[in-house]
């Protein structure tokens, strides 16, 4: 993991990095981090997208370090013809008001297969750094395409102790992965989401095996998660991270 | 409104009262109340049921005054033959594992018709007291039978500025009332509720007209709302009450 540039705002430091060829950014709070958030962006976004930066800043202000990686075919990474095809088709269907859901789900599955090894490798590298040696693992936050990655990632990765998911519907692959998740989950659903059919979102929440799961549903479309919900997710993740650190024998 | 006995625990004072023949209790915080909660209990409960007392205490610790009334046919109030019939039948169906839902809905509709005028009259009386003269109105908290009362009450009563509802399903009457509610609502749903069919609960949340509504769903049965959810509802209601007091011209 190579750090390149560094910038600080309000005591929060953002360091751009490259890990095994994947560009990312690590945000850290002023003092010792009380937890580490793996923050995956959504489809069409990138590591410095405004919402992703705002989420990272809020987490860092709450004492958490935050890692974001550019997803395959996103941000500073090369796009394959398949990435270009899916991006163009999905945008066209949304613009035409036709159902982009199946195509989004297909692309999400491709994405997660490529991205999961990258995130696990980056987690190895971060937990090996002296500044994070006190942490037992990480928490995860990713919605939409970020959950398409995160649900199988968290199912496979025992070092992730809690997760914020949402804005995504059940597929065979995700339902199967959800049935292996036993850590606390906050699941965000947008009641009027035109990309994710409401029953599909509810079915995926239903499939999560963990008894510590809460669904938060709000009016509005895919991109309209209210600010109070994001602020509450920061608080909830910070609590889960502290809980895991306190309860892990050192 | 006549106050009878009074007792204090941890600075929170509970005063039993009778208003127009209806027994109730008013809890008040140590200092000036920052809001007033109308707290309606569920079916088979009463004004001093443990969960209702615990909720009132938590609200008072957060600075809120809390009014609870015994529902018709509940607590210290006489039971009509109709009350007895419904209570016996509902208990029998739950014990037998058969669907008590339609009978619960029928009883709830009877209850709300009797209780709404009582609550509105009690609110008149409370807001006329010098200790609450600074308050523009009240917030409401009632789930299950408490929401069967509360949804039509809040639809009809402009002085209620926010509400916690839940553990209840759509009926024609409730759906119609929900379509008139424009104040912020927190709606609690239990994912494995055997009394309330999940689609009926979701449909009632859907019917609420307010753009400021959030559904919180948790695993477990009708009586298993997690403690963190109740604590969060206290915090949310306290914020809504303060917001209403600040924004109302005096």
Interface residues (C-beta under 8 A of the other chain):
Chain A: X189 X191 X202 X205 X206 X211 X213 X214 X215 X216 X217 X218 X219 X226 X229
Chain B: X189 X191 X202 X205 X206 X211 X213 X214 X215 X216 X217 X218 X219 X226 X229
